[in-house]
Amino acid sequence: MRLRRSLTAIAGLAAVATLLTACAATDTDDDAAAESGGFTTTEATDEFPITIEHAFGETEITEAPERVATWGWGSTEAAISVGVYPVAVAEQSWTVGEGNLLPWVEEAYDEAGIPKPAVLTDADGGATLPYEEFVAADPDLIVAPYSGLTEEQYELLSDIAPVVAFPEAPWTTTWQDTISITANALGRTAAGDEVLDGIEQGIADDAAAHSEFAGATFVSIWDGDGVASIYTEADARVSVLTGLGLEVAPSVAALDSSDGGFYYDLSYEQLDQLDADVVILFAASEDAAAASLAKPELQAIPAVAAGKVVQVVDPVTVSSVSPPTALSFGWQAGWPTLVEDIAAVLAG
């Protein structure tokens, strides 16, 4: 994987690296995988049956799953990090195009010598589900703790296999819970804890290396047409940054109209009320970011006018930190670069 060897954050990925190294050393030829019905490189350590409570009730997993499908964001990487390679994963068409795998996911399969999973069509962000493709994948468990599943979708998927949904609301599960819920559902709680401990230590190391982060306020936005989408503290891409000592600007909560959602749209007329030490601007390209920052309306944000802007651009980079996953924390252009860019802007 493209890990940044020179930064302390890489130490926090020791658990993930150890697991992936073990995966690469395991005999995973196609015939053996076919006989077992799925692709795993570690054994379940928890006792089954396991019951997972979530927003739509509870799901009982009677025995260790062998053919896992994932849906939404982050659960694919969480499963891989504890040694379970899904046989079917959700498409990320905005990030890498139709039918492709995220680069850190593809590298993990390649390094382990495991056949690539089926890519489940998701052209509209989960508004519709490819039920026939789920049936064809023949999963014995569907893991979707960070997703936008509706109750109707959950019920229909449950006719195919047991489904683990989000604990409270769509797209608000923390990155930590995405890992722990997935590991729990797979009967690998101890491995999940090890992965979490490693990543959290890496974040703590980053915080210790940047004392200037403590108490600095930020707002994360995506510029639209006449409105800007403001990400709330319920969004995992926001909450992960608080682990560095950064604080969500009070103006984000003061202007929040989402009723507990992970973002809300703010009219250009109100942007001058976004008071923060730094603005994190997400955009699809450098050109798009430049066009947004040139708008007089965005220049009304005090931090933008002062040049206190961190730009996170291009789909892969945006996705690697929106939010980071069990594998993408080590992606060079993602979390490691974001940490250094925030430090540079605050120091400027």
C-alpha positions in Angstrom: 0.0 0.0 0.0 1.1 3.6 -0.5 2.0 4.3 3.1 3.8 7.5 4.2 6.8 5.9 6.0 8.2 9.2 7.3 5.3 10.3 9.5 4.4 9.1 12.9 0.8 8.3 11.8 2.2 5.2 10.1 3.0 3.7 13.4 -0.7 3.7 14.1 -1.3 1.5 11.2 0.8 -1.4 12.5 -2.2 -3.6 13.2 -3.5 -3.2 9.7 -0.1 -3.7 8.2 0.5 -6.8 10.3 -2.9 -8.3 9.2 -2.2 -7.6 5.5 1.2 -9.1 5.7 -0.3 -12.2 7.2 -2.9 -12.2 4.4 -0.2 -12.0 1.7 1.6 -15.0 3.3 -1.5 -17.2 3.4 -2.3 -19.8 0.8 -5.4 -18.4 -1.0 -5.5 -20.1 -4.3 -8.8 -20.1 -6.2 -9.6 -23.8 -5.7 -9.2 -23.5 -1.9 -11.3 -20.4 -1.8 -14.0 -22.0 -3.9 -14.1 -25.0 -1.6 -14.5 -22.8 1.5 -17.2 -20.7 -0.2 -15.5 -17.4 0.6 -12.2 -15.6 1.1 -10.8 -15.4 4.7 -7.3 -15.3 6.0 -8.1 -15.4 9.8 -10.5 -17.6 11.8 -13.4 -16.2 13.8 -12.6 -16.0 17.5 -16.0 -15.1 18.9 -18.8 -17.5 19.8 -21.8 -17.7 17.6 -24.7 -16.9 17.4 -24.0 -13.2 17.5 -26.8 -10.6 17.7 -26.3 -7.1 16.4 -28.7 -4.3 17.3 -29.3 -1.6 14.8 -31.7 1.1 13.6 -34.1 -1.5 12.1 -34.1 -3.9 15.0 -31.6 -6.7 15.5 -29.9 -9.3 13.4 -28.8 -12.7 14.5 -25.8 -14.3 12.8 -26.0 -18.0 13.7 -22.6 -19.1 12.5 -19.4 -17.6 11.1 -20.2 -16.1 7.7 -18.2 -17.4 4.7 -19.6 -15.3 1.9 -19.8 -11.6 3.0 -21.2 -8.8 0.9 -20.7 -5.2 1.9 -22.8 -2.1 1.1 -22.2 1.6 1.7 -18.8 2.9 2.8 -16.0 1.6 4.9 -17.3 -1.9 5.7 -15.3 -3.5 2.9 -12.1 -2.1 4.3 -13.1 -3.0 7.9 -13.8 -6.6 6.9 -10.4 -6.9 5.0 -8.6 -5.4 8.0 -9.7 -8.3 10.2 -9.0 -10.9 7.5 -12.3 -11.3 5.7 -12.4 -10.5 2.0 -15.9 -9.8 0.8 -17.2 -11.7 -2.3 -19.3 -8.7 -3.3 -18.8 -4.9 -2.6 -20.7 -1.7 -3.3 -19.6 0.2 -6.4 -18.0 3.6 -5.8 -18.8 5.1 -9.2 -18.1 8.7 -8.3 -14.7 7.8 -6.9 -13.2 5.3 -9.4 -15.8 4.9 -12.1 -18.3 2.2 -12.9 -17.3 -1.3 -12.0 -13.9 -0.5 -10.5 -12.5 -1.0 -7.0 -11.1 1.7 -4.7 -7.3 1.7 -5.1 -6.6 0.7 -1.5 -9.1 -2.1 -1.7 -7.7 -3.4 -5.0 -4.2 -3.4 -3.5 -5.3 -5.4 -0.5 -6.8 -8.1 -2.7 -3.7 -8.1 -4.9 -1.3 -8.3 -2.0 -3.3 -11.2 -0.5 -3.5 -13.0 -3.9 -7.3 -13.3 -3.5 -9.8 -13.1 -6.4 -11.4 -9.7 -6.8 -15.0 -9.4 -5.5 -18.1 -8.8 -7.6 -18.8 -5.0 -7.8 -22.5 -4.3 -7.0 -24.0 -1.6 -9.1 -24.7 1.6 -7.3 -25.1 4.4 -9.7 -27.2 6.7 -7.5 -25.8 6.6 -4.0 -27.9 3.8 -2.6 -31.3 5.2 -3.7 -31.8 1.9 -5.5 -30.3 -1.5 -4.7 -29.2 -4.2 -7.2 -31.2 -7.0 -5.6 -30.5 -9.4 -8.4 -26.8 -8.9 -8.1 -26.9 -9.6 -4.3 -28.8 -12.8 -5.1 -26.2 -13.8 -7.7 -23.4 -13.1 -5.2 -25.0 -15.6 -2.8 -23.9 -13.9 0.5 -24.6 -15.4 3.9 -24.2 -11.9 5.5 -24.6 -8.4 4.2 -22.7 -5.7 6.2 -23.8 -2.1 5.8 -23.2 -0.1 9.1 -22.3 3.1 7.2 -24.9 3.4 4.5 -28.1 5.0 3.5 -30.3 1.9 3.7 -34.1 2.5 4.0 -36.2 0.2 6.1 -37.8 -1.1 2.9 -34.4 -1.8 1.4 -33.3 -3.5 4.6 -36.4 -5.8 4.6 -35.8 -6.8 1.0 -32.1 -7.5 1.5 -33.0 -9.5 4.6 -34.8 -11.9 2.3 -31.4 -12.6 0.7 -29.2 -12.8 3.8 -29.0 -11.4 7.3 -28.2 -7.6 7.2 -26.3 -5.5 9.6 -27.5 -1.9 9.3 -26.4 1.4 10.9 -26.9 1.8 14.7 -28.9 5.1 14.5 -29.2 7.2 11.4 -28.1 6.9 7.7 -24.5 8.0 7.0 -23.8 9.0 10.6 -21.9 6.0 11.9 -18.4 6.9 13.2 -15.4 5.4 11.5 -14.6 3.6 14.7 -18.1 2.0 14.9 -17.9 1.0 11.3 -14.8 -1.1 12.1 -16.1 -2.5 15.4 -19.6 -3.4 14.1 -18.1 -5.1 11.1 -15.6 -7.0 13.2 -18.3 -8.0 15.7 -20.6 -9.3 12.9 -17.7 -11.4 11.5 -16.9 -12.9 14.9 -13.5 -11.1 15.0 -14.0 -8.6 17.8 -10.4 -8.9 19.1 -8.9 -8.3 15.6 -11.2 -5.3 15.2 -10.0 -3.9 18.5 -6.4 -4.4 17.4 -7.0 -2.5 14.2 -8.8 0.4 16.1 -6.0 0.6 18.7 -3.4 0.9 15.9 -5.3 3.7 14.0 -6.2 5.6 17.2 -2.6 5.5 18.3 -1.6 6.9 14.9 -4.1 9.8 15.3 -2.8 10.5 18.8 0.7 10.6 17.5 -0.4 13.1 14.8 -2.1 15.2 17.5 1.1 15.1 19.7 3.2 16.2 16.7 0.9 19.2 16.1 0.1 21.0 19.4 -1.2 23.9 17.3 -4.3 21.9 16.5 -5.5 22.0 20.1 -8.6 24.3 20.2 -8.3 25.4 16.5 -11.8 25.6 14.9 -12.7 24.3 11.5 -15.6 24.0 9.1 -15.9 21.5 6.3 -17.8 22.5 3.2 -18.7 21.4 -0.4 -19.6 24.3 -2.6 -22.8 24.0 -4.7 -24.9 26.2 -6.9 -26.2 29.1 -4.7 -25.7 27.0 -1.5 -22.8 25.4 0.3 -23.1 22.0 1.9 -21.9 22.2 5.5 -20.8 18.9 7.1 -22.0 18.5 10.7 -20.3 16.9 13.7 -22.5 13.8 13.0 -20.5 13.3 9.8 -17.5 10.9 10.3 -15.2 13.0 8.0 -15.7 15.8 10.5 -15.6 13.9 13.8 -12.4 12.2 12.9 -10.6 15.5 12.9 -11.5 16.2 16.4 -9.2 13.4 17.4 -6.4 15.7 16.4 -7.5 18.3 18.9 -9.3 20.4 16.4 -12.8 21.7 17.2 -15.8 22.0 15.0 -16.6 25.7 14.8 -19.6 26.7 17.0 -21.1 28.4 13.9 -21.6 25.0 12.3 -24.1 23.9 15.0 -25.6 27.4 15.3 -26.6 27.4 11.6 -27.5 23.7 11.4 -30.9 23.0 9.8 -30.4 19.2 9.3 -32.2 17.9 12.3 -29.4 15.5 13.2 -28.2 14.9 9.6 -24.6 14.7 8.5 -24.8 17.9 6.4 -27.1 20.8 5.7 -27.2 23.4 2.8 -26.5 27.0 3.7 -27.4 29.8 1.4 -24.7 32.0 0.1 -26.3 35.0 2.0 -25.4 33.3 5.3 -21.8 32.2 4.6 -20.4 35.3 6.3 -21.7 33.7 9.6 -19.3 30.8 9.3 -16.6 31.8 11.7 -13.7 29.4 12.0 -9.9 29.3 12.1 -9.7 27.1 9.0 -12.1 26.0 6.2 -11.7 22.6 4.7 -13.0 22.7 1.1 -13.9 19.5 -0.7 -14.1 19.6 -4.5 -14.1 17.3 -7.5 -11.0 18.9 -9.0 -8.5 21.7 -8.6 -10.3 23.8 -11.2 -13.6 23.4 -9.3 -11.9 24.4 -6.0 -10.4 27.5 -7.6 -13.7 28.5 -9.1 -15.4 28.2 -5.8 -12.8 30.2 -3.9 -13.0 33.0 -6.5 -16.7 33.5 -5.8 -17.4 36.7 -3.8 -19.9 34.7 -1.8 -17.3 32.3 -0.5 -14.9 35.2 0.1 -17.4 36.4 2.6 -16.3 33.5 4.9 -13.7 35.2 7.1 -11.2 32.2 7.0 -11.5 32.1 3.2 -10.8 35.8 2.8 -7.8 35.3 5.1 -6.5 32.4 2.9 -7.0 29.9 5.7 -8.3 27.1 3.4 -7.3 23.5 3.0 -8.3 22.1 -0.3 -9.2 18.4 -0.6 -9.6 17.7 -4.3 -10.2 14.9 -6.8 -12.6 12.0 -6.2 -10.1 9.5 -4.8 -8.5 11.9 -2.4 -11.8 13.2 -1.2 -13.1 9.7 -0.7 -10.0 8.6 1.2 -10.9 11.0 4.0 -14.7 11.1 3.7 -14.3 9.5 6.1 -11.1 7.5 6.3 -11.5 3.8 6.5 -9.5 0.9 8.1 -7.3 0.9 4.9 -7.4 4.4 3.6 -5.8 6.1 6.7 -2.5 5.1 5.1 -3.3 6.5 1.6 -0.5 9.0 0.9 -2.7 11.7 -0.7 -5.4 11.3 1.9 -5.2 11.5 5.7 -1.4 12.0 5.9 -1.5 14.9 3.5 -4.6 16.4 5.1 -2.9 16.5 8.5 0.1 18.3 7.1 -2.0 20.7 5.0 -4.0 21.7 8.0 -0.8 22.3 10.0 0.6 24.4 7.1 -2.5 26.6 6.9 -2.7 27.2 10.6 1.0 28.1 10.6 0.6 30.5 7.7 
